[in-house]
Amino acid sequence: MSLALSAQSLLLSQEKAPSPQRTTSSVPFVGCRSDGQVGPMEAPKGTSISVPISLKAARKLAYYKSEQGAGFLAPRGWYCFGTYGSGGDALFVSPQSIKTVDIFSPGRSGLAGPAIELWRRFGETSGRFDVAEIIARVFPAYKAFATGVMAEFDQPTRSLTFGPYPNDRLIYKSKTMVEYRTPARTDGLGTHSLLNKNGSPIDGVAILIGQPPDVLLLSVRLPPDLNGLTSTVVLQVEREAAGRLPN
């Protein structure tokens, strides 16, 4: 048999081979209280949901969501709290009780230990300033939006820093999605949140959605014994955003 024919047969066998089935597992739904522009909101009620993750991971995770905004996977038994307003929304999950003073007060202390935060800022409201900052850092294809926002309000573009944080490690999935790691004790995308820098890195993903673009920013810092779940948390946020990405 010729080498060309052998190669063709191998290709055909690969094409006919069944694709591996994705495991789907059930995780409990956890509703989160929230507060914002029109006052406090009670935690939404929900039932267990199915997600494409391993049973081993599912036994350690739950799906957290407030009344407004997106939800995400996080370790079971953690506390959660959401915020919302005209500029966007956010959801915080932590093994420690989350105090509103750490989120809302001008001198807020932020989250010092393990925590997960997912925030969305709207590109058509006051949230567009945050959108412009993230675009300037990691989405060069959308630079015109960032400069346009600053010009609209007569703000000098030098108030934006174009280019990534020096120590961040970036993995581009597309022109509208980038995974990142902000190393321990450094500023980066991971600290563009209420997660304070400490001795552990922060992992996550930044995603542009819609047109004009909104931005989703996920920041994940898990305790050492749960670090293996980080990629599962990130991938689920990416999956849920996939149907809403701009062309």
N, C-alpha and C positions, 0 to 999 in steps of 0.2 A: 504493500500500500504506500502510495506516495506521501511525502510530508504534507503537501497541500491538502490531499484528501483526508489525512489524519486530523489536520487542524480543523477542516470543515466539519468532520464528524464530531470533534470535541465541542465545537461551537454549537452544533445542533443539539447535542446532549445537554449542554448548559441551558439552552433556551427552553428545552422540554422539561428540565428538572423543576419540580414543584418548589415554589418559594416557601421559605420557612414561615410557619404560622406565628403570628404575634400573640403572645400571652395577654389575656385580658383578666384583670383582677378587680374585685370590689373593695372600695375603701369607704369609711364612714364620712358623712357630710357634717361639717361643723359650722354653724352660723355664728357670725361675729357682730357684736354691737358696733355702732359707728356714730360719729357726730360730725357736724359741718354746717353748711350755709343756712339750712332751715331747721337746725336743731337735731337732737339725738334721734337715732333710729334703732329699733329693736333688731335683734339678730334674726335673719331669715331662717325659715324652717326648710329642711330638705331631707332627702333620703340618700342612702348609699349610692355611689356612682361607680360605673365601670371605667377603668382607665387601662391603657396598654402598658402595664408594668408587670414585673414578676410578682408571684405570690409572696416571696420572701420580703420584697420591698413593701408590698401592700400591707403586710402585718405590722409595719412600723409607721405607716403614714395615714393621714386623713386629708380630706379636701376642705380647705377653709375659704369662706366667702362672706363678705358683708353685703348689705342691701344694694350698695352702689359699687360698680367696678368689677374687675376680674377676680377670680379666685385662683388658688394654687395649692399644690401638695406641700405638706409640712409634717414634722413628727407628731404623732398622736399625743394627746394630753397637754399640749402647749396652750398658752393664752393668746387671744387675738383681739384686735381692735382696728376699725377702719375710719378713714376721714374722707370727706368729699367737699367739693365746692365748684365754683364756676371755672376754676383753672384746671381741675382734674380731681383725681381720687387716689387713695393709697390704702394698703392693707398691711398691717404689722402682725407678725406672729413670733412669740418668744416663750421660752420655758419659764420666764419670770413674769409676774403680773405687770401689765403695761399701764403706766400712769399717764393720764391725759396731760399732766404738766410736762412730761418728758417729750410730748409731741406738739402741744399748742403754745406753750409759753414762750415769750421772746428769748428768755435765757435757757431754753430747753437743753437738757443734758444729753438727749439722744439715747441710743441703745448700746450699752457697753459690752455685753456678752454675746452669746449665740442668739441669732435672730434672722428672720427673713422679712424683707420688705419688697412689695411690688407697687410701684406708683405709675400712674398714667397722667400725662399732661396733654391738654388739648391744643392743637395748632391754630385754632380759630379764636381762642379767648386769651385771657391773661396768662394762661399756661404756655403760650408760644415763646416766652422768654426762656423757660426751661428747655423747651424743644430746641430752640436755637443754640443753647449751650451744648447740648448733647450732640447735635448735628455738627457743630464746629469741632468737637473732639474726635468723632469717629465715623461720620457719614459725609465724606467729601463730595459725593454725587449730589447732595442736597445743600451745598454751600450757598446757593442763590437764595434759598429760603431764609437761612440764618442772617445773611447780610440784609435781606429785604426787611426782616423784622426790626433790625436795629435802625435802618434808614427811616422806617415808618414813624418811629418815635424819636428821630433825630439823636440816636445814640451812636457814638463812634464805634466802628467795628473793632477797634483795638480793645474794647471792653470784653470781647470774646477771645478765647485762646483757640486758634486753629491748629489741630494736630493732637495726637493722643497724649495722655499723661505719660511722663517719661518711663515709669516703672510698670505700667500695665502690660499684661500679655493679652494680645487680641487674636481671636480666630474668627475670620469673616465667613459666615454661612451664605451671605448674599450681600448685595449693596444696601439692604435694609435691615440686616440682622447680623449682630456681632456678639460672640461670646467673649467674656473677659475674665481675667483674674487680677485683682489688686493685691499685691503682696502685703504681708504683715507690716504694720507701722508705717505705711505710706498712704498718701492721698491718691485717689484715682476714681474711676467710675464707681467703685464699690462704696466710697465715702461720699458720693454725690447722692446721699440718702441720710437717714438718721442713724445709720450704723457707724459708730465711732471706730476709728482705727485702733487696733490693739495688737497682740502678739499672734493673731491668726489671720490668714488671708481671707478675702471676700471674693466669691465667684458669682457669676450671673450672666445676664444677657441684656442687650439693649436692642429694641425693635421699633422700627417706624411702621405706622399703620395709617392707612387712608390717605386722602388728598384733599386739602393740605394735610401734611402728616401730623399725627399725634405720636408721642413716644411712650413706650413701655420700658421701664427700667427695673429689672429684678436684681436684688442683692441678697446673697445667701451666705451665712456664716453658721455652720453647724458645729456642735461639739465633736471632739476627735472620734468618739465611738460611733458617730452617725455620719461621718464625712463621706462614706460610700454612697449615701443617698443624694448627694448634691447634684450629680448629673441627672438623676431621675426627676428631681424638682425642676431643673432648668429645661429639660426636654419637654416636659408636660406644658410649661408656659409657651414654649416654641410651637408645639402642636396646636394649642388653642388659638394662637395668633396667626397661624398659617393661612387661614381663609380670609384674613382681613388686611393682607399686605398690599401696598400700592404697586402699580405696574412699573 
